[in-house]
Amino acid sequence: MTINDLPYYLGMAIGAYMIWGATVKTDKKPYYWLHKRAEVLFKSKAHTFMSFSGGAVVGAMFFFMSLG
């Protein structure tokens, strides 16, 4: 692990937080703001969307970290 990998680990942590928030359907403030935006487009499926998008963030960060 180098200092150059830090943004990727931060992105993975944010993605994991999105997955966790969608799984437990929390109303804590950082997740609440993301969920409110997703709810405009996806209505009752916003938690599902947030779970998949969190997985996409984690996957993308892992992919780009493995390139370097």
N, C-alpha and C positions, 0 to 999 in steps of 0.2 A: 504494500500500500504506500503510495506516494501522495504528496500534496496535490498533484494533478488529478488524482482520483476522487478527491473530496467532493466536487460538484456532482459526480455520479452517485456517490453514496448518499448525498443529500437528496437527490432526485428519487433514489430508491426508498428513502425514509418517507418522503412525501407520498409516493405511490402506495406504500404500505399503510400509511395513515388513511388514505382514501379508501383502501380496501377494508380496513378495520371499521371506519366510520359507516360505510355502507352495510357491512355485515351486522353490526349491532344497532344500526339505525339511530345513531346518536344525534343530539341537537346541540352539541358543543359548538362554540362560535366559529373556529376556522372551517370545520366541515360544514356547518350550517350555511355559510355563505356560498360555498361551492354547490351544495345541494339545492339551494334556492335558484341558482342559475340553471342547473340541470332540470329542475322541476318545471321551468317555463317551457322547455322543449319536449320533455319526455313524460310529463304529468306523473302518473303513479309508478312509472318504471324508472324513476330517477335514481333510486338506490341501486338498481341493477346496472344502470349505465355507469354510475360512479364506481361500482365494483370492477366492471370491465375496463374502464378507463384507468383506474389505479393499477390494474394488472398490466395494461399497455405501457404505462409510465415506468413501472419496475422493469418490464421486459426491454423497453427501449434503452433505459439506462444501463442495464446489464450488457446489452448488445454493443452499445457504443463504448463502454468501458473495456470490453474484451477486444475491440479493434486496436486499441492503443497499447 
